[in-house]
Amino acid sequence: MIPGLNHNIRYREKVFHVQTEDSGLSRCQLTTHIFYEGSVIAHERTPYAPGILELGDDVERANSVRKQMQEQHRRLLKSLVSGERD
């Protein structure tokens, strides 16, 4: 399991918390939540990208999962500040 990503972001005078976490090899999915005042207002769950589990090297697999986590986290941050989630 890879350590999660967390950011607080101000948008339209409100502070949102965006959190992305890895469920580990038992579930093979990444989950990103957008919180406002402690409530989840949006989320996205994505399975690991095809081929990640076939990577034989643990470091290479972890790097691939980390990259996918960062992309998903960044995508939801951008969707928030672009107004897609208003």
Secondary structure, DSSP 8 states (H G I E B T S, - for coil): ----EEEEEEETTEEEEEEEEE--TTT-EEEEEEEETTEEEEEEEEE--TTTTT---HHHHHHHHHHHHHHHHHHHHHHHHTTTT-
